[in-house]
Amino acid sequence: MRRRTFLALTPAAALAPAQTAIDRNALVTRHNVRLTAIDRDSPLSVGNGEFAFTVDVTGLQSLAAVYDKSVPLCTQSQWGWHSFPAPGGLTAADLRLEMFDTHGRPVGYATNAKGQEPLFNWLRENPHRLNLARIGFLLDGQPLTEQQITNIDQALYLWDGVIESRFRLQGTPVVVRTQCHESHDAIAVSVETSLPALAVAFDFPYGSPNMNASDWSNDARHTTEVAGQTATSMMVRRKLDADIYHVRIDAAAGAQLQKTAPHRILLSGPNLSFRCEFSSKPVPSAVPAPSMRHWNSFWSRGAAIDVNGSSDPRAGELERRIILSQYLTAIQCAGSLPPQETGLTCNSWYGKYHLEMHWWHAAHFPMWSRTPLLERSLPWYESILPVAREKARRQGYKGARWPKMTSPDGHDSPSGVGEMLIWQQPHPILLLEYCHAVQPSRARLKRYATLVEATAEWMADYAVERNGRYVLGPPLIPAQENHPPRETWNPTYELEYWRQALETAQQWRLRSGLARNAKWDDVRARLSPLPVAEGVYLAHENCPQTFTERNRDHPSMLAAYGVCRGERVDREVMRRTLKRVMKDWRWEDTWGWDFPMVAMTAAKLDEPEIAVDALFVPSPKNVWRANGHNYQRPNLPLYLPGNGALLIAVAMMAGKWDGFPKKSWRVRSEGLKALL
């Protein structure tokens, strides 16, 4: 399937006067990903936000062993989780908490593993996200080798959401086209070849918390049963301990589907094309065909930024990152649950999501006129509200305290760091506010009023009145995580985020016809001032007075203005802080979202040169692979908060804030929403 041209449809209302419409098709297709050799760092994926399938250069997962130590080739979903049996029949209730003095009263946190390592580690690792299957070619019954594959020409056609893989296998041409269905957890694969000895194997592993989410050494601990079969289809039932899921494979006429090993289904015959659906329930009907119209519409209707024609030599690379980040976040971060940091590609932190990252993963969707992609995940907060309320109650607080590292059940994972973070708490309020700002809805206000109320109630109760002002912590660990919890209070970013979220919660009350909450107003009015020393903002009030003593991890003090409205931020103090960060920060110890966050602050301070430079800071954490992955380290080969953060930053820079130097940048945009 070589290129076809589709007409880009752009609403006239989105265009500035005297500005020609951006050619969406040209903008997107000039950044199609093309690979002509095996690239272990850049496998390609198809997906729909709920499900993703990651492939090698064969268009399947034929070389999984080759990729396993770089980017594992997984098949993952939002619903596909597994748990090992707990050690000794223990439960989370058996975990001993560490007590922290909290302004004169003890509060327990699950931070100490000493003497209870098996349970502590089990709670961290379970549940873990599953690799639902490995689907790959076999030749003469054997896995393919790198040496057998030549003449590689693989392309991800972004406009259509199709991966086309052309190669020769022992000299014979093979063409594979791989797609994901837009609303089913299913793939469609077409195969063209004359090789009679080629077959497709569907292999099923036991669950694992490891990066590849697969344990291939424990066949006896799980079952793969043929639950039904016709001439061209097979229904498979998978059971791993107490967890069950289902697979349906529909093959072409004349093909054969057979169970040839305890956990292998083999597809053979003259036509190896197939469709395969995964589900938590049996799949009674034939797997539907995907539609390219889904992706055509995605690119046509959302916002767009075009920097073609800029004289800055970095412009082409920035535009590539922008386009690929839109694709990656759509297939990995737009589902019914908050995403893990590696999305649905492979496991990071056992497949669990870090809730403080939800903002970075998904806040850009309404900014790019794709609000429904964020709204998919917001009902999950409703579903875990009882768990969040119980955690708050257990710690002696009102309202609901949101977890940090969690899974669909909403229970926090024990951690010496994560348990002490608080900056995930305001996220639901602000994410809901972005949706309301773009698409106001009385139904949304009514539906989420309780959630907003419970979130703000905990925030107000967490702040403690001391000497005429309210303080946050101790104990806490701020967004810049290299600070001890017992010695940390009043972090700059969290103080400002608290103010904004509490006022936003008040606005939700007013829109619903309720009076302002007096306690929230009191906390806002008397929150501690932002801590300053040596003319710059500190990470927190008790931070060492020399800025360079802790100039690593996230420069989170900048987020008090880049992310927040910054109503109490002194612009000149923030400008000095920005320049100190650019000069002195240990960039090798940062994370992928830090660079866009710095750019956001610079754009708001009318420092466009710094904003662009921040996006391109040379750092091992600011590496962008050919497929758009933001590499961080070997066990974190992609980092979707970096992709989402880039989209937030450039939306600000090309929209409300003048974030690009006019002399060297030609920036056109359509459909962006100014929300920060």
C-alpha positions in Angstrom: 0.0 0.0 0.0 1.9 3.0 -1.2 0.8 6.6 -0.7 -2.7 7.7 -1.3 -3.8 11.3 -1.0 -6.6 12.4 1.3 -8.1 15.9 1.4 -7.5 17.7 4.7 -10.7 19.2 6.0 -10.1 22.2 8.2 -12.9 24.3 9.7 -12.8 27.8 8.3 -13.4 29.3 11.8 -10.1 27.9 13.0 -8.2 30.0 10.6 -6.7 33.4 11.3 -7.7 36.1 8.8 -5.7 36.1 5.6 -4.0 32.8 6.6 -4.2 29.8 4.2 -5.2 26.5 5.7 -2.5 24.2 6.8 -2.2 21.2 4.4 -2.8 18.6 7.1 -2.0 15.7 4.9 1.3 17.2 3.8 2.2 18.1 7.4 1.6 14.7 8.7 2.9 12.5 5.9 6.2 14.2 5.7 6.9 12.7 9.1 6.0 9.1 8.3 8.4 6.8 10.0 10.6 4.8 7.7 13.0 2.0 8.7 15.4 0.3 6.3 17.2 -1.8 8.9 16.4 -3.5 12.2 16.3 -0.8 14.8 15.9 -2.4 18.2 15.3 1.1 19.8 12.5 2.0 17.4 9.8 -0.7 17.0 6.5 0.7 15.6 3.1 0.4 17.3 -0.5 0.5 16.3 -3.2 1.2 18.9 -6.4 3.0 19.9 -5.8 4.2 23.5 -7.2 1.0 25.0 -5.0 -1.5 23.2 -1.6 -1.4 21.4 0.4 -3.9 19.4 4.2 -3.3 18.9 6.0 -4.8 16.0 9.5 -5.4 14.6 10.5 -4.9 10.9 8.4 -8.0 9.9 5.1 -6.2 10.9 4.7 -8.8 13.6 6.7 -9.8 16.7 8.9 -12.3 14.9 12.2 -11.1 16.4 10.9 -10.6 20.0 14.1 -12.1 21.5 16.2 -9.6 19.5 14.2 -6.6 20.8 13.7 -7.9 24.4 16.6 -6.0 25.9 15.8 -2.7 24.2 12.1 -2.2 23.7 10.1 -5.4 24.3 7.5 -6.3 21.7 4.3 -6.5 23.7 0.5 -6.8 23.1 -1.1 -4.8 25.9 -4.5 -3.5 27.0 -6.0 -1.4 29.7 -7.9 -4.3 31.1 -5.2 -7.0 30.9 -3.7 -7.4 34.4 -2.4 -10.4 36.4 -1.6 -11.1 40.0 0.6 -13.8 41.6 -0.8 -15.4 44.7 0.2 -13.3 47.8 3.0 -14.7 49.9 1.8 -16.6 52.9 -1.8 -15.6 52.3 -1.0 -12.0 53.5 -2.9 -9.0 52.4 -2.3 -5.2 52.2 -3.8 -4.9 55.7 -0.8 -6.9 57.1 1.7 -4.3 55.9 3.2 -2.4 58.8 3.2 1.4 58.3 5.9 3.8 59.1 4.7 6.6 61.4 5.6 10.2 60.6 5.1 13.1 63.0 2.6 15.4 61.3 2.4 18.6 63.3 2.0 16.7 66.6 0.1 13.7 65.4 1.4 10.4 63.9 0.3 9.5 60.4 1.2 6.1 58.8 2.7 5.7 55.4 3.7 2.5 53.5 7.3 3.5 53.2 9.4 0.9 55.0 10.1 -2.5 53.6 12.5 -3.7 56.4 11.5 -7.0 57.9 8.5 -7.3 55.5 10.2 -7.4 52.1 8.1 -10.3 50.5 4.8 -8.5 51.2 6.2 -5.0 50.4 7.5 -6.2 47.1 4.4 -8.3 46.3 2.2 -5.2 46.7 4.5 -3.2 44.4 4.5 -5.9 41.7 0.9 -6.9 41.8 -1.2 -6.5 39.8 1.1 -6.2 36.8 0.1 -5.6 33.3 0.0 -8.6 30.9 1.6 -9.2 27.6 -1.5 -10.8 26.0 0.4 -12.6 23.2 3.4 -12.7 21.1 2.5 -13.1 17.4 5.3 -13.8 15.0 6.3 -15.6 11.8 7.9 -19.0 11.8 9.8 -20.4 8.9 9.9 -24.2 8.6 8.6 -24.3 12.2 11.5 -22.2 13.5 11.7 -18.5 14.7 13.1 -16.1 12.2 16.7 -14.8 12.6 18.1 -11.4 11.7 20.3 -12.9 9.0 17.3 -14.3 7.1 15.7 -10.9 6.7 17.0 -8.6 4.0 15.8 -5.6 1.9 13.9 -4.1 4.8 11.6 -1.2 3.9 9.1 -0.5 6.7 6.9 2.6 7.0 4.4 3.8 9.5 1.8 5.8 7.4 0.5 8.2 10.0 -2.4 9.6 8.1 -3.9 6.1 7.8 -2.6 4.4 10.9 -1.1 1.6 8.9 2.3 -0.1 9.3 3.5 -1.5 6.0 6.5 -3.8 6.2 8.4 -5.0 3.1 11.3 -7.4 3.3 12.8 -10.5 1.8 12.9 -13.7 3.7 15.5 -16.1 2.2 15.3 -14.0 -0.9 11.5 -14.2 -1.3 9.4 -11.0 -1.0 7.0 -10.6 1.9 4.6 -7.7 2.4 2.8 -7.2 5.7 0.2 -4.6 6.6 -0.7 -4.1 10.2 -3.6 -2.1 11.6 -5.4 -1.7 14.9 -9.2 -1.4 15.1 -10.3 2.0 16.2 -12.7 0.7 18.9 -12.0 -3.0 19.4 -8.9 -4.5 21.0 -8.0 -6.1 17.8 -5.5 -6.1 15.0 -5.8 -6.8 11.3 -2.8 -8.2 9.5 -2.6 -8.9 5.7 0.3 -11.0 4.4 1.5 -11.3 0.8 4.1 -13.9 0.1 4.8 -17.1 -2.0 6.8 -18.8 0.8 4.9 -22.1 1.5 6.9 -22.8 4.7 5.9 -19.6 6.4 3.4 -19.7 9.3 2.2 -17.4 12.1 2.6 -18.5 15.7 0.4 -17.0 18.5 2.3 -17.7 21.7 1.0 -17.0 25.2 3.2 -16.3 28.2 2.6 -16.4 31.9 2.4 -13.0 33.6 5.4 -11.1 34.8 6.1 -7.7 36.4 9.2 -7.4 34.2 9.6 -4.9 31.3 8.6 -7.5 28.8 5.5 -8.5 30.9 6.2 -12.2 30.0 7.4 -15.3 31.8 8.1 -18.0 29.2 9.4 -20.5 31.8 6.3 -21.5 33.7 4.0 -23.4 31.3 2.4 -25.3 34.1 1.1 -22.1 35.9 -1.3 -21.1 33.2 -3.6 -22.7 30.6 -4.5 -22.0 27.0 -7.7 -23.8 25.9 -9.5 -23.9 22.6 -12.9 -22.8 23.6 -14.5 -23.1 20.1 -13.5 -23.4 16.5 -14.9 -23.1 13.0 -13.3 -23.7 9.6 -11.8 -20.2 9.7 -11.8 -19.1 13.3 -10.7 -20.1 16.8 -11.7 -18.9 20.2 -9.1 -19.2 22.9 -9.5 -19.0 26.7 -6.5 -18.0 28.8 -6.3 -18.5 32.5 -3.4 -17.3 34.7 -4.1 -18.0 38.4 -7.4 -16.2 39.1 -7.2 -14.0 35.9 -8.9 -15.0 32.7 -9.1 -13.4 29.2 -10.2 -14.4 25.7 -8.7 -14.3 22.2 -10.5 -14.8 18.9 -8.5 -15.4 15.7 -10.2 -15.1 12.3 -8.2 -16.4 9.4 -8.7 -16.4 5.6 -10.5 -19.2 3.8 -8.3 -22.2 3.4 -6.0 -21.4 6.3 -5.5 -23.8 9.2 -5.6 -22.9 12.9 -4.2 -25.5 15.2 -3.1 -25.8 18.8 0.4 -27.3 18.4 1.8 -26.7 21.9 0.5 -26.0 25.4 0.5 -22.3 24.7 0.8 -22.0 20.9 -1.8 -21.6 18.2 -0.4 -22.0 14.7 -1.8 -20.3 11.6 -0.7 -22.0 8.3 -1.7 -22.2 4.7 -1.5 -20.3 1.5 -3.0 -17.1 2.9 -1.7 -16.0 6.3 -3.8 -12.8 6.7 -5.8 -12.7 9.9 -7.7 -10.6 12.4 -7.2 -11.1 16.1 -9.2 -9.7 19.0 -8.4 -9.8 22.7 -11.0 -9.3 25.4 -11.8 -9.8 29.1 -15.0 -11.6 27.9 -15.6 -14.2 25.1 -15.7 -12.7 21.6 -18.8 -14.3 19.9 -18.6 -12.4 16.6 -16.1 -12.2 13.8 -13.4 -9.5 14.3 -14.4 -6.4 12.4 -12.1 -4.7 9.9 -10.4 -1.4 11.0 -11.1 1.8 9.2 -8.5 4.3 8.0 -11.1 7.0 8.3 -10.5 7.1 12.0 -7.0 8.4 11.5 -7.9 10.6 8.6 -10.4 12.3 11.0 -8.0 12.4 13.9 -5.5 14.4 11.9 -8.1 16.6 10.1 -10.1 17.7 13.1 -7.6 18.3 15.9 -5.3 21.2 16.2 -2.1 21.6 14.1 1.2 23.4 14.2 3.2 23.8 11.0 6.8 25.2 11.3 7.8 24.5 7.7 9.7 27.4 6.3 11.5 28.3 9.6 15.2 29.1 9.2 16.1 27.6 12.6 17.8 24.3 11.7 16.0 22.6 14.6 12.5 23.3 13.1 12.2 20.1 11.2 13.1 18.0 14.1 10.7 19.8 16.4 7.9 19.3 13.9 8.7 15.6 13.7 8.5 15.3 17.5 5.2 17.1 17.5 3.6 14.9 14.9 4.9 11.6 16.4 3.9 12.7 19.9 0.3 13.3 18.8 0.3 9.8 17.3 1.9 8.1 20.3 -0.2 9.8 22.9 -3.4 8.9 21.0 -2.6 5.2 20.9 -1.0 5.0 24.3 -2.4 7.7 26.6 -6.0 8.2 25.5 -7.7 5.2 27.2 -10.2 4.6 30.0 -7.3 4.4 32.6 -4.4 6.8 33.3 -1.4 5.4 31.3 1.7 3.9 32.6 4.8 5.9 31.7 5.5 3.5 28.8 1.9 3.4 27.8 0.8 0.1 26.2 4.2 -0.6 24.7 5.9 -2.5 27.6 6.0 -2.5 31.4 7.5 0.2 33.5 7.0 0.0 37.3 5.2 -3.3 36.7 2.7 -1.8 34.3 1.3 0.5 37.0 0.6 4.2 36.4 2.1 7.1 38.2 -0.8 9.4 38.9 1.3 12.5 39.1 2.2 11.9 35.4 -1.5 11.8 34.3 -1.4 15.6 33.8 1.7 15.3 31.6 0.3 12.4 29.6 -3.1 13.9 28.8 -3.6 17.6 29.6 -2.6 18.4 26.1 -5.7 16.7 24.6 -8.1 19.7 25.2 -5.4 22.1 24.2 -5.2 20.4 20.9 -9.0 20.3 20.4 -9.2 16.6 21.4 -11.0 16.9 24.7 -12.8 13.5 24.4 -9.5 11.7 24.5 -8.8 13.1 28.0 -12.4 12.6 29.2 -12.1 8.8 28.6 -9.9 8.4 31.7 -11.7 10.8 34.1 -14.5 8.4 35.2 -11.7 6.1 36.7 -11.3 8.7 39.5 -15.0 8.2 40.3 -14.5 4.5 40.4 -11.7 4.6 43.0 -13.3 7.5 45.1 -14.2 5.1 47.9 -10.6 3.9 48.1 -9.3 7.4 48.1 -11.7 8.4 50.8 -10.7 5.4 52.9 -7.0 6.3 52.6 -7.7 9.9 53.7 -9.8 8.6 56.6 -7.1 6.2 57.7 -4.6 9.0 57.9 -7.0 11.3 59.8 -8.0 13.6 56.9 -11.3 14.7 55.4 -12.1 14.2 51.7 -10.2 11.9 49.3 -6.5 11.4 48.9 -5.5 10.2 45.5 -2.8 7.5 45.1 0.5 7.9 43.4 1.6 4.5 41.9 -1.4 2.4 41.3 -3.4 0.1 39.1 -7.2 -0.2 38.2 -8.1 -0.9 41.9 -6.8 2.6 43.0 -4.7 1.2 45.9 -1.4 2.9 46.5 1.8 0.8 46.0 4.2 1.0 49.0 7.2 3.1 48.3 9.8 5.1 50.2 9.2 8.0 47.8 5.8 7.7 46.1 3.8 7.5 49.3 5.0 11.0 50.3 4.1 12.8 47.1 1.2 15.2 47.0 1.3 17.0 43.6 -1.0 14.4 42.0 -3.8 15.6 44.3 -4.9 18.7 42.3 -4.8 17.0 38.9 -8.4 15.8 38.7 -9.7 19.3 39.4 -7.5 20.9 36.7 -8.0 18.2 34.1 -11.8 18.6 34.6 -11.5 22.3 34.3 -9.6 22.1 31.0 -12.5 20.0 29.6 -15.0 22.5 30.9 -13.1 25.5 29.5 -13.1 24.0 26.0 -16.6 22.3 26.0 -18.7 23.6 28.9 -21.3 21.1 30.1 -23.9 21.2 32.9 -23.9 17.4 32.8 -20.2 17.3 33.5 -20.5 19.8 36.3 -23.2 17.7 38.0 -21.4 14.4 37.4 -18.1 15.4 38.9 -19.2 17.8 41.6 -18.6 15.2 44.3 -15.2 14.3 43.0 -14.1 17.9 42.9 -15.5 18.5 46.3 -13.7 15.5 47.9 -10.4 16.4 46.2 -10.5 20.0 47.5 -11.7 18.9 50.9 -8.5 16.8 51.4 -6.3 19.6 50.1 -7.7 22.1 52.6 -7.5 19.7 55.4 -4.0 18.7 54.6 -2.8 22.3 55.0 -2.0 23.0 58.6 -2.3 26.4 60.3 0.8 27.5 62.0 1.7 31.0 63.2 -1.0 32.7 61.2 -0.3 30.9 57.9 -1.0 27.5 56.3 1.8 25.1 55.5 2.1 22.0 53.4 4.1 19.3 55.2 6.1 17.9 56.7 6.2 15.1 55.9 6.2 15.3 52.2 8.4 14.8 49.2 8.0 17.5 46.5 7.9 17.0 42.8 11.7 17.3 42.9 12.0 14.0 44.6 15.5 14.3 46.1 14.3 15.9 49.4 13.8 14.0 52.7 10.2 14.0 53.8 10.7 14.9 57.4 12.7 18.0 56.5 10.6 19.3 53.6 7.7 21.7 53.7 6.1 24.4 51.5 7.4 23.4 48.1 7.1 26.2 45.6 5.2 24.4 42.9 2.8 22.6 45.2 2.0 25.9 47.0 1.0 27.6 43.8 -0.8 24.5 42.5 -2.8 24.3 45.8 -4.0 27.9 45.4 -5.1 27.4 41.8 -6.9 24.1 42.4 -8.8 25.4 45.4 -10.0 28.4 43.5 -11.0 26.2 40.6 -12.9 24.0 43.0 -14.7 27.2 44.3 -15.7 28.0 40.7 -17.2 24.6 40.3 -19.3 25.3 43.4 -20.4 28.6 42.1 -21.4 27.2 38.7 -23.5 24.7 40.5 -25.3 27.4 42.5 -23.5 26.7 45.8 -21.8 29.3 48.0 -18.0 29.5 48.3 -16.4 27.2 50.9 -15.1 29.4 53.6 -12.4 27.0 54.7 -11.0 26.8 51.2 -10.9 30.6 50.9 -9.1 30.8 54.2 -6.5 28.3 53.2 -5.9 30.0 49.9 -5.6 33.4 51.4 -3.1 32.3 54.1 -1.0 29.7 52.3 2.7 30.3 53.0 4.5 32.6 50.5 6.6 31.1 47.8 10.1 30.5 49.3 13.0 32.6 47.9 16.7 32.7 48.7 19.6 34.4 46.9 17.0 36.1 44.6 15.6 32.8 43.2 12.8 30.4 44.1 13.7 27.3 46.1 12.3 23.8 45.7 10.8 24.2 49.2 11.0 26.5 52.2 13.6 24.3 54.1 15.7 23.8 51.1 19.5 24.4 51.5 20.2 28.0 50.8 22.6 27.3 48.0 20.7 26.8 44.8 23.3 24.4 43.3 23.3 21.9 46.2 20.2 20.2 44.8 20.2 21.1 41.2 19.1 17.8 39.9 15.9 15.9 39.2 12.9 18.1 38.3 13.5 21.9 38.5 10.0 22.0 39.9 10.1 25.5 41.2 9.7 26.7 37.6 6.3 24.8 37.3 4.8 27.3 39.8 4.7 29.6 36.7 5.0 27.4 33.7 2.2 25.0 34.8 0.3 27.2 37.1 -1.3 30.7 36.6 1.3 31.9 39.1 -0.9 34.6 40.8 1.7 35.0 43.6 4.8 34.6 41.4 7.2 37.5 41.1 8.1 37.4 37.4 11.6 38.8 37.9 12.4 36.3 40.6 11.1 33.6 38.3 13.2 35.0 35.4 16.3 34.8 37.6 15.4 31.3 38.6 14.9 30.3 35.0 18.3 31.6 34.0 20.0 29.9 37.0 18.4 26.6 36.0 19.5 26.9 32.4 23.0 27.7 33.5 23.5 25.4 36.5 21.1 22.4 36.3 22.4 18.9 36.0 20.5 18.0 32.9 21.6 14.4 32.8 19.7 13.9 36.0 16.4 15.3 34.8 13.4 13.7 33.1 11.8 14.0 29.7 9.0 16.4 30.8 11.4 18.8 32.4 12.6 20.3 29.1 9.1 21.3 27.9 8.2 22.5 31.4 11.2 24.8 31.4 10.1 26.0 27.9 6.6 26.7 29.2 8.0 29.0 32.0 10.3 30.7 29.5 7.4 31.3 27.1 5.3 32.9 29.9 8.3 35.1 30.8 8.6 36.4 27.1 11.9 34.5 26.7 11.3 32.7 23.4 15.0 32.0 22.7 15.3 30.2 26.0 12.0 28.4 25.4 13.3 26.9 22.2 16.7 26.2 23.6 15.1 24.3 26.5 13.4 21.9 24.2 16.7 21.0 22.7 18.9 20.8 25.8 21.5 18.1 25.1 20.9 15.4 27.7 20.6 11.6 27.8 17.0 12.2 28.9 16.2 14.3 25.9 16.8 11.7 23.2 14.1 11.1 20.7 14.2 7.9 18.7 13.2 7.4 15.1 9.7 6.2 16.1 9.2 9.3 18.4 10.0 7.5 21.7 11.5 9.8 24.3 14.3 7.6 25.7 15.3 7.9 29.3 17.4 4.8 30.3 17.6 1.1 29.5 14.6 0.1 31.7 12.6 3.1 30.5 13.2 3.1 26.7 10.2 5.3 26.1 8.7 8.0 28.3 5.3 9.3 27.2 5.2 12.1 29.8 7.9 13.7 27.6 5.7 13.4 24.5 2.7 14.9 26.3 4.8 17.6 27.8 6.1 18.6 24.4 2.6 19.0 23.1 1.6 21.1 26.1 4.6 23.4 25.7 4.3 24.0 21.9 0.6 24.6 22.3 1.5 27.4 24.7 4.3 28.6 22.6 2.4 28.7 19.4 -0.9 29.8 21.0 -1.5 32.3 23.8 2.2 32.9 24.5 4.8 34.2 22.1 7.2 31.3 22.5 9.1 31.3 19.2 11.7 33.8 18.1 10.1 35.7 15.2 13.3 36.1 13.2 14.0 32.5 12.7 10.7 30.7 13.1 7.6 30.7 10.8 4.9 29.1 12.9 1.3 28.6 11.8 -1.3 26.9 14.0 -5.0 26.0 13.9 -7.4 24.9 16.6 -5.1 25.4 19.7 -6.9 26.3 22.9 -5.2 28.6 25.4 -5.7 26.9 28.8 -2.5 27.7 30.8 
